[in-house]
């Protein structure tokens, strides 16, 4: 399995950052507005989360593949 490089991602590079980004994205609009979190920032963060999740899912699928391959021996 090729090594994944999360550091190439913008903003969300690990699980903790993903959780914090999700909380900002999912916050009620009034809270986001009060904190000065713009819609453009929210949209960018959603894209960053999707890229992180895509990479993380590929990693999990790779691990499952290796585990299942080993089981068949």
C-alpha positions in Angstrom: 0.0 0.0 0.0 1.5 3.4 -0.9 2.2 5.8 1.9 -0.4 8.5 2.1 0.8 12.1 2.7 -1.8 14.0 4.7 0.6 17.0 5.0 -0.3 17.8 1.3 -3.8 18.6 2.4 -4.8 22.2 3.3 -6.2 22.8 6.7 -7.3 19.3 7.7 -4.4 16.9 8.1 -5.5 14.7 11.0 -8.5 13.4 12.9 -8.4 16.2 15.5 -8.4 18.9 12.9 -11.2 17.1 11.1 -13.3 17.1 14.2 -12.7 20.8 14.8 -13.4 21.7 11.2 -16.7 19.7 11.4 -17.8 21.5 14.5 -17.2 24.9 12.8 -19.0 23.8 9.6 -21.9 22.3 11.5 -22.4 25.2 13.9 -25.6 27.1 13.6 -25.5 30.0 11.2 -26.0 32.6 14.0 -22.9 31.2 15.9 -20.8 31.2 12.7 -21.9 34.8 12.0 -21.1 35.9 15.5 -17.6 34.4 15.3 -17.0 36.0 11.9 -16.9 32.7 10.0 -17.8 33.5 6.5 -19.6 31.3 4.0 -16.5 31.3 1.8 -14.5 29.9 4.7 -17.2 27.3 5.4 -17.2 26.2 1.8 -13.4 25.9 1.7 -13.5 23.9 5.0 -16.1 21.6 3.6 -13.9 20.9 0.5 -10.9 20.3 2.8 -12.9 17.9 5.0 -14.1 16.0 1.9 -10.5 15.6 0.7 -9.3 14.5 4.1 -12.2 12.0 4.3 -11.5 10.7 0.8 -7.8 10.0 1.8 -8.7 8.5 5.1 -11.3 6.2 3.5 -8.7 5.1 1.0 -6.3 4.3 3.9 -9.0 2.2 5.7 -9.8 0.4 2.5 -6.1 -0.4 2.0 -5.8 -1.7 5.6 -8.9 -3.9 5.0 -7.5 -5.2 1.8 -4.2 -6.2 3.5 -6.1 -7.9 6.4 -8.4 -9.8 4.0 -5.5 -10.9 1.8 -3.7 -12.2 4.9 -6.8 -14.1 5.9 -6.8 -16.1 2.7 -3.4 -17.7 3.3 
